[in-house]
Amino acid sequence: MAVFNKEGLVVPWSHSIEYDKKGKFFRIIDSGSVALFYLKTKTQSDWYDNVQTGWSRFLSPVKKDGLWGFIDIRDGKLAVPCRYYEVKMFDSYGIAKVKVKDDFFSFSNWISIDTNGKTVEKQQRQSVQ
């Protein structure tokens, strides 16, 4: 089994590796970047600036080039592209708040999205709840 760093080279075991609690994957940290390696399929996700350890709806926040999206923790594929300035976890209805503009003083910069990254209108949110 080989694990590769962001330059495509085999990662020595001296790199920081964190296992998930259920033993399905582990996080590899190499020069400030993070990737997930899946034990069952022996596959590796892309490299990100940050991969949050928490998840909901099988989606975990990831940061790449300063923007956030969500990765599917079951297969390591990007489920929602990294295009948001901040993200909140998905709620039990599958809705997450995301910040679309980097403006500290405006609440209108936040929208709601579903697990596919599609904008959810206020009427849709109310009908789901």
Disulfide bonds with the S-S distance in Angstrom:
none
